[in-house]
Amino acid sequence: MHAKRPVQAPTDPVLTQRLALTPVGRDDVDDLNLLYDDPVVAYWTGPWTRVAVEAWVANMVGRWAADGVGKWMARDRSDGSLVGRGGFTRIDLDGEAVLELGWAVRDALTGRGYATELGRAALAWAPAHHPDLPVVAFTEVHNRASRAVMERLGMRAAGIIRREGLIEGMTGVRPDAPFALYRL
Ligand SMILES: CC(C)(COP(=O)(O)OP(=O)(O)OC[C@H]1O[C@@H](n2cnc3c(N)ncnc32)[C@H](O)[C@@H]1OP(=O)(O)O)[C@@H](O)C(=O)NCCC(=O)NCCS
């Protein structure tokens, strides 16, 4: 007799070859403080305060509860050490409900394929849990590393959208920075 495979809940950990992905929760504040101390990860704002991290975590806990989707922490499966965070946010993109996919990897760990590995797992997770929601990703047009991840994941360029963000060669966050939009 075959045992039935248990149905995965949205909040169950997701395992990849090297990573364990777990929904962001209140126990993750210390690790997120470390992550947002990394200059490249915190490229918009500079290092985050603990209060800002706690507010972000509270928002994410609420999103997991309300939307059944949110960002994961990404840790090394073998020793539990922090790699980054990533996954989905359910957003309204000009009137269309979508899952926005994103990632951030510790500065010392970039270039090893972690964001791509997280993204691939996320793209496999989405149709199982939210088959009705299209997946998009976007980043400032000059964020070549993030665009490379989107392209490696097989997402296709779908134009430019304007959002709050950075503009190459200009200082500070601008209200209408150009972002490259990708769709699956
Ligand atoms: C973007 C980010 C998540 C990439 O993480 P990563 O684990 O290094 O990503 P991967 O190793 O899976 O892939 C990185 C890709 O970017 C490329 N890349 C890295 N730096 C680059 C650069 N300066 N210019 C062009 N390409 C670059 C790599 O060659 C690789 O491309 P490939 O898959 O075609 O070889 C990481 O740099 C990061 O956390 N940046 C800060 C936060 C951020 O920008 N998040 C995205 C906001 S939308």
The ligand as an SDF file (V2000), in Angstrom:
LIG
                    3D

 48 50  0  0  0  0  0  0  0  0999 V2000
   20.4780   40.7120   -7.3600 C   0  0  0  0  0  0  0  0  0  0  0  0
   21.0020   39.6460   -6.4230 C   0  0  0  0  0  0  0  0  0  0  0  0
   19.8430   39.0940   -5.5840 C   0  0  0  0  0  0  0  0  0  0  0  0
   21.6320   38.5100   -7.2260 C   0  0  0  0  0  0  0  0  0  0  0  0
   21.9450   37.4510   -6.3430 O   0  0  0  0  0  0  0  0  0  0  0  0
   22.9870   36.2970   -6.7480 P   0  0  0  0  0  0  0  0  0  0  0  0
   22.8000   35.1880   -5.7910 O   0  0  0  0  0  0  0  0  0  0  0  0
   24.3270   36.8850   -6.8930 O   0  0  0  0  0  0  0  0  0  0  0  0
   22.3980   35.8930   -8.1610 O   0  0  0  0  0  0  0  0  0  0  0  0
   22.8850   34.6840   -9.0650 P   0  0  0  0  0  0  0  0  0  0  0  0
   24.2440   34.2550   -8.6350 O   0  0  0  0  0  0  0  0  0  0  0  0
   21.7930   33.6770   -9.0710 O   0  0  0  0  0  0  0  0  0  0  0  0
   22.9050   35.3810  -10.4950 O   0  0  0  0  0  0  0  0  0  0  0  0
   23.5220   36.6200  -10.6240 C   0  0  0  0  0  0  0  0  0  0  0  0
   23.5830   36.9740  -12.0700 C   0  0  0  0  0  0  0  0  0  0  0  0
   23.9200   38.3370  -12.1900 O   0  0  0  0  0  0  0  0  0  0  0  0
   25.1140   38.4590  -12.9360 C   0  0  0  0  0  0  0  0  0  0  0  0
   25.7560   39.6320  -12.3860 N   0  0  0  0  0  0  0  0  0  0  0  0
   26.1970   39.8190  -11.1400 C   0  0  0  0  0  0  0  0  0  0  0  0
   26.6680   41.0830  -10.9930 N   0  0  0  0  0  0  0  0  0  0  0  0
   26.5160   41.6780  -12.2070 C   0  0  0  0  0  0  0  0  0  0  0  0
   26.8060   42.9730  -12.7130 C   0  0  0  0  0  0  0  0  0  0  0  0
   27.3440   43.9100  -11.9270 N   0  0  0  0  0  0  0  0  0  0  0  0
   26.5080   43.2290  -14.0020 N   0  0  0  0  0  0  0  0  0  0  0  0
   25.9540   42.2930  -14.7980 C   0  0  0  0  0  0  0  0  0  0  0  0
   25.6470   41.0430  -14.3660 N   0  0  0  0  0  0  0  0  0  0  0  0
   25.9340   40.7470  -13.0890 C   0  0  0  0  0  0  0  0  0  0  0  0
   25.8060   37.1500  -12.7070 C   0  0  0  0  0  0  0  0  0  0  0  0
   26.7700   36.8700  -13.7040 O   0  0  0  0  0  0  0  0  0  0  0  0
   24.6320   36.2220  -12.8080 C   0  0  0  0  0  0  0  0  0  0  0  0
   24.1680   36.1040  -14.1410 O   0  0  0  0  0  0  0  0  0  0  0  0
   24.0800   34.7370  -14.9070 P   0  0  0  0  0  0  0  0  0  0  0  0
   23.0560   33.9560  -14.1650 O   0  0  0  0  0  0  0  0  0  0  0  0
   23.6300   35.1010  -16.2890 O   0  0  0  0  0  0  0  0  0  0  0  0
   25.4650   34.1940  -14.8210 O   0  0  0  0  0  0  0  0  0  0  0  0
   22.0790   40.2000   -5.4490 C   0  0  0  0  0  0  0  0  0  0  0  0
   23.0840   40.8320   -6.1950 O   0  0  0  0  0  0  0  0  0  0  0  0
   21.5170   41.1860   -4.4440 C   0  0  0  0  0  0  0  0  0  0  0  0
   21.0440   40.7930   -3.3910 O   0  0  0  0  0  0  0  0  0  0  0  0
   21.5610   42.4750   -4.7900 N   0  0  0  0  0  0  0  0  0  0  0  0
   21.0490   43.5090   -3.9030 C   0  0  0  0  0  0  0  0  0  0  0  0
   19.5570   43.4620   -3.7590 C   0  0  0  0  0  0  0  0  0  0  0  0
   18.8700   43.5510   -5.0940 C   0  0  0  0  0  0  0  0  0  0  0  0
   19.2980   44.2300   -6.0100 O   0  0  0  0  0  0  0  0  0  0  0  0
   17.7380   42.8440   -5.1790 N   0  0  0  0  0  0  0  0  0  0  0  0
   16.9170   42.8760   -6.3530 C   0  0  0  0  0  0  0  0  0  0  0  0
   16.0250   44.0600   -6.2860 C   0  0  0  0  0  0  0  0  0  0  0  0
   14.7930   43.9350   -7.5480 S   0  0  0  0  0  0  0  0  0  0  0  0
  1  2  1  0
  2  3  1  0
  2  4  1  0
  2 36  1  0
  4  5  1  0
  5  6  1  0
  6  7  2  0
  6  8  1  0
  6  9  1  0
  9 10  1  0
 10 11  2  0
 10 12  1  0
 10 13  1  0
 13 14  1  0
 14 15  1  0
 15 16  1  0
 15 30  1  0
 16 17  1  0
 17 18  1  0
 17 28  1  0
 18 19  1  0
 18 27  1  0
 19 20  2  0
 20 21  1  0
 21 22  1  0
 21 27  2  0
 22 23  1  0
 22 24  2  0
 24 25  1  0
 25 26  2  0
 26 27  1  0
 28 29  1  0
 28 30  1  0
 30 31  1  0
 31 32  1  0
 32 33  2  0
 32 34  1  0
 32 35  1  0
 36 37  1  0
 36 38  1  0
 38 39  2  0
 38 40  1  0
 40 41  1  0
 41 42  1  0
 42 43  1  0
 43 44  2  0
 43 45  1  0
 45 46  1  0
 46 47  1  0
 47 48  1  0
M  END
$$$$
